[in-house]
Amino acid sequence: MDPEQELVLEGMLGLREDGRWQTREVGINMPRQNGKGEILIARELFGLFELGERLIIHTAHEFKTSAEHFNRLEAIVRDSPELHAQVKRSPNGRILGYRYSHGEESIELQNGARIEFKTRTKSGMRGFAGVDLLVLDEAMIISEAAHSSAMPIIRASKAQRGPQLLYTGSAVDQEIHDHSMVWTRVRERGIAGDDPDLTYFEWSIDVEHPDDVSDEMMLDQALWQQVNFAIVRGRVTLEHMEWERRSMSTRGFIIELLGGGDYPATDGSSDVLFSLDDWLALEDPESVVIDPVCLAFDVSPDRRTSIVAAGRNEQGHLHVEVIHSGAGTGWVTDRLTSLYAKHEVVEIVCDGYGPSAAIARKVDEAGITVHRLDAGQYGIACGTFVDAIGESTVRHLGQNELTVAIRGAKARPLVDRWAWSRTKSTVDISPLVASTLALWSALENDVGEVTIF
C-alpha cells in the first residue's frame, strides 16, 4: 500500500475503548485513478478474512463498475493459496464459493462469511439485514432513494466492532452528476470536522469551484502531485498528466484529475437570482457616471473580456456601465491603463481565482495595483449586486451585453453564499461578473456618495 492508502486504512480502523469502531462512516474523496479501489479491496479482504464480518455488500451505480471490482478482488483471493483455501467447498472438495451470475456476484467462505457485489437501485438494498460493512462506491452518484434504501441494512449488524459504512468517490460535477447531494452532504460534514461518527479524507485542489482555478494553477505540476499521490508513487507520470491536460476540457481536467468539484448547495442557495424584468426596470439611458469611479474586468472561459465602470451619477444613484467587451485579452492592459490615466479611478478589481489573474499580473507590472477579490468577497459582491437591484438603488444604460449576460446567468454555491458560474451559464457572463465586482468596489470605497434629492 502507498503511505496515503495506509493513512486512510489506519484512520478508518480506529477503535474506541469499548472495542467498537471509532467512526461508523468513512468518506474517501480523491481524483481518478489514485488508488481508491485498492483501499476498498484491502478493507473488504480484512473484513472478510480477519475481522469475522459475516456480510459485506459492495455497491456501485452501474453493473460494470461493481463487476469490475468483483473481478479484481476475486483474482487476489484466487492468487493467494491461504485465502483461496478458505473459500466455500462441497464435501468432495468442489469449489462453490465463487458466484458469477449476472447481478449476483459474490464470494462465500467456508465459515459462511460472504461479500456480495450489487448495483444500486431505488429499492435494491431492501431485503438485506445484518450487513456488517456497506460500501457505496462512486459516491458522487447516489440517489436519495438508493441511500435511504441502503442505510437501514446495517442497523442489525452483530459484528463485534459494529457496522461500518464507506463512501468512496471523486469530485462532483453538477452538470453530469444528477444524484450528487448525498456525497455533497458527506463532504460538508467531513470538512466541518464536528461529526464524531464520520472520518473523512480528501485530496483536492484548494478552490471552491472549477471557475476559481487560474491558468497558473492548471500548469502547476507541483500542485498536480499534491492532489495525485499516484504521481509521487510512480504509477502515473507527469508527462502523461500533461497529455491529459492538453486533451481534456479545462473543466474536466480540474474536476476529474485535480479534485476541484462543482458541488450543489445543500440549502438551495444556488437558486438565488433576480428577474430580468427587475433589471430592465432600472434602465436609464440618460444616466451618466461621474468621477470618481471603480473599474473591474472579467474573462470568460472562451477568453472574452469585459471592463465595467461603477460609481454614481449626478443624481447620486449607483451606476454600472460596460466600457468595453470583446474577444481576447491582449487589449485589456492597454485599455485599463488608458482609463486609469483619463479618469479618477479609485481602484481596479477582479476575481482573484478565475482566469482574470493572468491579466491582473500584467496590469500590476504596468504600475497599477489590481485588487483581487477572494472567494468570500466575491460571494458578498454577488449578494450586494442582487440587493441593489431589489432595492432599486442602481441604474444602467440598458446595454445589450449586460442584458444578455443576465438572461443566461446561472449561480453556483460557495460555502455559505453563492456566486455567478462562468461554466454553468449559457452565455458570456463576463459583463455581469465585472459589473458585480465594480459595484462592490464602489460601495466599499463609498465612491461619490452624496445625498439624493
N, C-alpha and C positions, 0 to 999 in steps of 0.2 A: 504494500500500500504506500501511496505518497504520504508525506507528512500531513498534508492538508486533509487527506481522506482519514488518516488516523485521528486527527483532531476532531473530525465530525463524529467518528465512531466512539471515541472516548467521551465526547460531550453527550451523546445520546444515551450512553450506557451507564451514566451516573446513578448511584443508588442512595436512597435516604437511610437513616439509621435503622429503620424497621425492615430494610431489605427490599423495599418497593422501588419502582422506577422514580427517579428524582423528577423527571418530566414525562408526562404521558403523551405529549405531542412533540413532533420534531419537524422543522421546516428546513429544507436544503435547496437553496436557490443559487444557481451558477450558470455561466454561459455554456453553450452547447459543446458537447464532446470534451468535457473536462474530467469526467470520472464519476458522475452520479451513479451510473449503473453498477460500477464496481463496489461502491459503498453499499448499495442495496443488496448485492449478491453476498457480500461479507456479512451484513446484518441478518439476512434471511438464512444463510447457512448456519450461522452461530445460533440463531433461534431454533432451527430445526434439529440440529445435531448435538448442541451443547446445552442449551437452556431448558430443553424439555417443553418448548411451546408446542401445543398439540395441533393447533390450526393456524396457518399463516395464509392470508389472502393478499395476492399482488394484483392490483388493477391498473389499467391504462385506458385512455379514452378510445383507442382503436384496437381491434383484434391483433393486427400485425405487430403493434408495439408490445403488447403483452406476450404474444407468441415468441417474439424475438428474445425477450428476456428469459422466457422459459428455456429456449434452446441454449442460451449461454450458461444458465445455471445447471441444466441437465448435463452439459458437456463437462463441466467441472466435477460434478458428482461421479460421472462415469469414469473420468480420468484419474480419480482418486480411489485406489483399492480399499482404503479404510472406510470411505464414505459409501462407495458402491456396495460394500458388503452389508450395509445396514438397510438397504432398500428392500421393500417387502418382496417375499418369495412364497411360492407354494410349497407344500410339504416335500415335494420331489425336487425342489430347487429351481423351478421355473420362475423367472423374474416377472413380478406382477405390478411393481410399484411405479413404473413409468406409464403415464396415461397420455395418449396423443389425440384423443377425439377433439374435433373442432369445437373450441369454446370450453372444453373440459380438461385442458392440460393440467397435469398435476404430478407430484412425486410423493409417494407414501412410503414410510419406513416400517420396519418390522414391528416397532412398538406402537404403531397406529398414528404417529405424528405425520402431518402432511402439509404441503404447500400447494395452493391452487392458484391458477392464473385466470383472471376474468377481465372482460370488457365492461366498462362502466355503462350502465343504463339507468333510467329513472327509478326502476324498481329491482335492478339486477342483484342487489345485495340482500333483499328480503328473503327470509328462509334460512339464513345462516345465523348461528348463535354460538357464543363462547369463543369468538375469534381472539387469539392472543396477540397477533401482530397484523395490522392492516396497513398496506402500502398503497398510497394514492400517487402513482407516477404520472408524469406530465400534468402537474397540478395546475398549470395555467389554464387547463380546460376541464374544469369540474363544475357541472351544473349544480344549482342549488338543490334540485330534486335528487340527483345522484348522491350528493353529500348527505342530505337528510336521510336517505335510504341506508347509507353506509355506516353512519356514526353509531347507531344503536347496536350493531352486531358485536361490538367489543365489550359491551357493558356486563355480559355474563361470563367473562373470562375467568378461569380458575387458575391462571398462571401464577406461579409463586411470586413473581415480581410485579404482577398486574399487567393489564393490556397496554399496548403502545400503538400510536397512530403516526405514520410517517407521510409527509408531503414532500415530493421532490419535483422540481421543475426549473424553468428558466424565466427570464423576464417576460412580462405581459406586453402584448401589442393589442390595444383595444380595437384596432382596425380589422384584425383577423381572429382574435380570441373572443368569441361571443359569451363564453362562460368563465370569466376570469375573476369574478367577485369573491369567490371562496378563497382563492390563493392570495388575492389582494388583502383580504382581512387577516389572513395568517401573517402576511408580511408586515402589516401595520402593527399587529400585536408583537411580533418579533422585534421590530425596530424600537417600539416603545419600551420593551425590556421589563415590563412590570407584571407579566403573567407567569406565575410560578409553575404552571403546567406545560409551558412551551419553551423549548430551546430552539434557536433559530440561527442558521448560518447563511451568509450571502456573500458572494463575490460579484462586485459590480462597480461600474464607473460611478464616481460621486457626483451625480447630477439627478435632478428630479424628473427630467423628461428628455427624450431624444432631441428636442429643439434646443436644449441648453448645451449641446456638445459643439465645441468650436472646431475649426479646421485644424488647429494645432493639436487638440486632443485626439482627433481622428488619426493623426500621423505619429503620435507619441508611442513608440514601441515599448518604452519602459512602462507606460500605462497599460498597454496590452498585456504585458507579463504579470502585472499586479492582479489583474482580474482573470487571467487564464493560466493557472498553475501548470496546465498541460504543456505550455511552452517551456516553463522553468524546468520541468521534469523531463524534457526531451522528446515528448510524444508528438508535439506539433512544432514546426519550425516557424521562425519569424518570416522567412521567405514565403511559406505557404499562407500565412495570415495576411501578408501584404498582397498576395494574389487575390485572396478573398475580399480584401478591402476595395481593390480596383474593380472586381467583378460584381459585387453585390451592390444593392442600393444603399445609400447612406443610412437610411432609417433601418434597413435590415441588418447592416453591419453593426450598428450601435446596439440594437435590441438583442440580436441573436448571439453576438460574439463579444460585446462589451458589457452586456447586462443592464444597459440603460433603458428601462422599460417605460411604457406608456400605460400606467395603471389607472383604472377607473376611480372616481371619487366614491367612497362608500357612503357619503352623506348626501349625494345628489347635487353637490355644489357645482358640478361641471355644467349644469343646465342654466346657470346664471348668465343671462344675456339681456338684451333690450330689443324693443321692436324697431323696425325701420321707420315706422310712422313717427315714433318719438323723436328719432334723429332728424327726419325731414322737417318736423315742426320747428326746429331750431335754426333752419336756414335763413340767412340774412345776407343777400347779395351786396348790400350797402356797407356791411361791417368792414372796418379796416383796422388791422392790428397795428399798434404803435409801439415804438421802442420804450422801454427795454423788452427784449424777447428771450425765450429759451428755444434752442434748436434740438431736434432729435432725428436720428436716422435709423433705418432698419433694412435688413437684407432678407429676401425671401429664399426658400430652398433652391429656386431656379435662378438665383442671382439677379433679381430685380431689386433695385434700391429706391427708397423714398426718404426725402428730407421734409420735415414738418416744422413750422414755427408755431409757438404758442405764447400768448401774452394777453393783453387786454385791449379792447377797442376804446374809442373816445367816450363811449357811454359807461365804461367801466366793466363791461361784461367780459368774461373769458372768451378767447377766440383761438381757434386752431385752423391752420391753413397749410395745405400741401404746397411746398415751394417747388419741388421737382420730384418726379417719379419716372424711372426709366430703367432700361436693361443695363446690366453690367454694374461694376463697382469702380472701375478705373477713374471715373469722373468725379467721384464723391469728395475726395480730399480737396481738390481744387475749388469745388463749389462751396464747401463748408468754409474754407479759408477766405474766399471772396465775401461770403455773407458775414463772417466774423469781422472783416475789415470795414464793411459798409454800414453795419448796424451795431447797436448797443446790445451785444449778446451776453447775457448773464452766465449761461453755461451751455455746453453741448452734451447730450446724454445718449446712451444706447443701452441695449440689453447686454450685460457683461458676459453672458454664457452662450449666446447664439452666434450666428455667422457674422455678426457685426464686429466681433472682436478684432479681426484682422484689419479692418478699416480704422478702428479706433487707434490701433497702434501707429498707423501711418499719420493720422491726424495729430497724435501726440508728438511724433517726430517733426511735424511741421510747426511745432511750437504752441499748439493749442491743446490743453489738457481735456480729455473726454471723461466725463463721469459715467462709469459703468455701473448699472443697477444690478444688485444681486437678486436672487430669486424672491426673497421676501419683499424687497422694494418693488419688484415687478408685479407681484401679486397685489400689493397695496395700490399701485398705479392703475391696474385694471379695475379694481373696485372703485377707485376715485373717479375714473372716467365714466363709469356707468352711473355713479351717484350724480355727477354733474349733469348728465343727460336727464336723469329722473327729476332733478331739481330745477331744470331749465336754466342753468347758470352759464352755459357755454353757447357760443354762436359759431357758425361756419358758413362757407360760401356756396355749399351745395355742389362741391367738386365731384365729378364722376368717379375719379379714382377711389375716393373715400367712401362714396355710396356703394360702389361695387364691393369693396372690401367688407363693409359692414353687412351687406346682404349675404355674403358667403362665409362669414367668420364662424368658427367653432371654438369652443373653450376646452381647456384641459385642466385637470386638477393639479394643485400644488398640495403641500402637506396640510395646510389649514385654510387655503384660499383657492383661487383659480387664476388662469391666465389664458391669453389668446394662444391658439395652437396653429403654428405655421403648417404643420404636416397634415392635420385633420381638416383644415379649412379647404374649401373647394376653389378658392381664388387666391390671388396675391393679396395678402393682408398687411404687407409692409406699410402702406399708408395709415392703416388703423393702429398698428403697433407703434409706429413713430408718433402718431397723434396722442396716443395714450401716454407715452413716456414724456413727450414735450409738455402736455398739460400738467402731469405730475410735477415736473420740474418747475413750471411757472407757479404752481401753488406752493411748493416747498420753499421757493425763493421770494414769495409774496410779490411777484413781478407786477409792477404798475398798479398795485391795489389802490383804488380810490373809492370815495363814497358815490354810490349810484343814485342819481336824482330821478 
